[in-house]
């Protein structure tokens, strides 16, 4: 049998308060390093950047509003604790008994992403912008969103491969086409 494991542990998990239980979980669970993938047992050691690249290319994982994250290592460490200590899915918050269980779930269900919506309080500390009411800002008026799209188009042109002029022509043709579609009410 499982002799020796916690036999002299007088504490029964079921009698613990939630805080004691989390404490217990913390002491008894795997500690993910900055280079440890959140979705499998792949490790890049202590290299967070390489790990983020690995998770992005393998699982399409990305950190929401990355440019507004105050403390990326802390945020990823926190996500790691949710997975390794809490054994909860980062997307749907479904709980599992083991880290392997929750990793398999996230991969199988394509839940390799962070759900900020409804969890703003939980993640707010890691961000320099307010996560609450993010949507209101974007939808204040239709003119505002036009400007944003305009801005995106300009940025795309700058980064487009090939000659800028071609890209600009393509883009204009494309956006004109899209506008026509919208006007005709197609879709």
C-alpha positions in Angstrom: 0.0 0.0 0.0 1.0 3.6 0.2 2.8 3.1 3.5 4.5 6.2 5.0 2.8 8.8 3.0 1.2 11.1 5.5 0.4 8.3 7.9 1.5 10.4 10.8 -0.4 13.4 9.4 -3.0 13.9 12.1 -4.8 16.5 9.9 -7.7 15.3 7.9 -8.1 17.2 4.6 -11.9 17.2 5.0 -11.7 19.0 8.4 -9.6 21.8 7.1 -10.8 25.3 6.5 -10.4 26.5 2.9 -7.3 28.5 3.9 -5.7 25.5 5.7 -6.5 23.4 2.7 -4.8 25.8 0.3 -1.8 25.9 2.6 -1.7 22.1 2.6 -2.1 22.0 -1.2 0.7 24.6 -1.5 3.1 22.4 0.5 2.1 19.2 -1.3 2.0 20.3 -4.9 4.4 20.7 -7.7 5.9 24.2 -7.9 6.1 25.3 -11.6 9.2 27.2 -12.6 9.0 30.2 -14.9 10.0 27.9 -17.8 7.5 25.2 -17.0 4.6 24.9 -19.5 1.1 25.4 -18.0 -0.3 22.7 -20.3 2.1 19.8 -20.2 5.3 18.7 -18.4 7.5 20.5 -20.9 10.1 22.7 -19.3 12.3 25.5 -20.5 14.1 25.7 -17.1 13.9 29.2 -15.7 13.3 30.9 -19.1 9.9 32.5 -19.1 10.2 34.1 -22.5 11.1 30.7 -24.2 8.2 29.1 -22.3 5.7 31.7 -23.5 6.9 31.1 -27.0 6.6 27.4 -26.6 3.1 27.6 -25.1 2.1 30.0 -27.9 3.3 27.9 -30.7 2.2 24.6 -29.2 -1.2 25.6 -27.7 -1.9 29.0 -29.0 -1.6 30.4 -25.5 -1.3 34.1 -25.1 -1.4 36.6 -22.2 -4.4 39.0 -22.6 -3.5 42.7 -22.8 0.2 41.7 -22.6 1.3 45.2 -23.2 -0.6 46.3 -20.1 0.8 43.6 -17.8 2.7 45.1 -14.9 4.4 42.0 -13.7 4.5 39.2 -16.2 6.5 36.7 -14.2 4.1 37.1 -11.3 1.1 36.7 -13.6 2.5 33.5 -15.1 3.5 32.2 -11.7 -0.1 32.8 -10.5 -1.5 30.9 -13.5 1.0 28.2 -12.7 -0.3 28.0 -9.2 -3.9 27.8 -10.4 -2.9 24.8 -12.5 -0.5 23.1 -10.2 -2.0 23.9 -6.8 -5.6 24.6 -7.5 -5.8 22.2 -10.4 -8.4 24.5 -12.1 -8.8 25.2 -15.8 -7.6 28.7 -16.7 -10.5 29.2 -19.1 -13.6 27.6 -17.5 -12.3 27.2 -13.9 -13.4 23.6 -13.8 -11.6 21.8 -10.9 -9.6 18.6 -11.1 -7.9 16.3 -8.6 -4.5 16.4 -10.2 -2.4 18.8 -12.2 -2.2 16.2 -15.0 -5.9 16.0 -15.0 -6.4 19.8 -15.5 -3.6 19.9 -18.1 -5.2 17.2 -20.2 -8.6 18.9 -19.9 -7.2 22.3 -21.1 -5.4 20.6 -24.1 -8.3 18.4 -25.0 -10.9 21.2 -24.8 -8.6 23.9 -26.3 -8.9 25.8 -23.0 -5.3 26.9 -23.2 -6.2 30.5 -22.6 -6.9 32.9 -19.8 -10.5 34.0 -19.1 -10.4 37.6 -17.8 -14.1 38.2 -18.3 -15.9 37.8 -15.0 -12.5 37.3 -13.2 -11.4 40.9 -13.4 -10.9 41.3 -9.7 -8.7 38.2 -9.7 -6.3 39.5 -12.3 -6.5 43.2 -11.7 -3.4 43.3 -9.6 -1.2 42.2 -12.5 -2.4 44.9 -14.9 -1.7 48.6 -15.2 -5.1 49.2 -16.9 -8.5 48.8 -15.4 -9.9 45.4 -16.5 -13.4 46.5 -15.4 -15.5 48.3 -17.9 -13.0 47.6 -20.7 -15.9 47.1 -23.1 -17.6 50.4 -22.5 -14.5 52.3 -23.5 -14.4 50.6 -26.9 -18.1 51.0 -27.7 -18.7 54.6 -26.7 -19.4 55.6 -30.3 -19.0 54.2 -33.7 -16.6 56.9 -34.8 -14.2 55.8 -32.1 -14.0 52.3 -33.4 -13.4 53.6 -37.0 -10.4 55.4 -35.8 -9.1 52.2 -34.1 -9.5 50.3 -37.3 -7.8 53.0 -39.2 -4.9 52.9 -36.8 -4.6 49.1 -37.1 -4.6 49.4 -40.9 -1.8 51.9 -40.8 0.2 49.7 -38.5 -0.3 46.7 -40.7 1.0 48.6 -43.7 4.1 49.5 -41.9 4.8 45.9 -41.1 3.6 44.4 -44.4 6.2 42.5 -46.3 6.9 43.5 -49.9 6.6 47.0 -51.2 4.6 49.5 -49.1 2.8 50.8 -52.1 1.4 47.4 -53.1 0.4 46.7 -49.6 -1.4 50.1 -49.4 -3.2 49.5 -52.7 -4.2 46.0 -51.6 -5.4 47.2 -48.2 -7.5 50.0 -49.7 -9.0 47.7 -52.3 -9.7 45.2 -49.5 -11.3 47.7 -47.1 -13.3 49.2 -49.9 -14.6 45.7 -50.7 -15.5 45.2 -47.0 -17.3 48.5 -46.8 -19.3 47.6 -49.9 -20.3 44.3 -48.3 -21.3 46.1 -45.1 -23.3 48.7 -47.0 -25.1 46.1 -49.0 -25.9 44.3 -45.8 -24.4 41.0 -46.9 -23.4 38.5 -44.3 
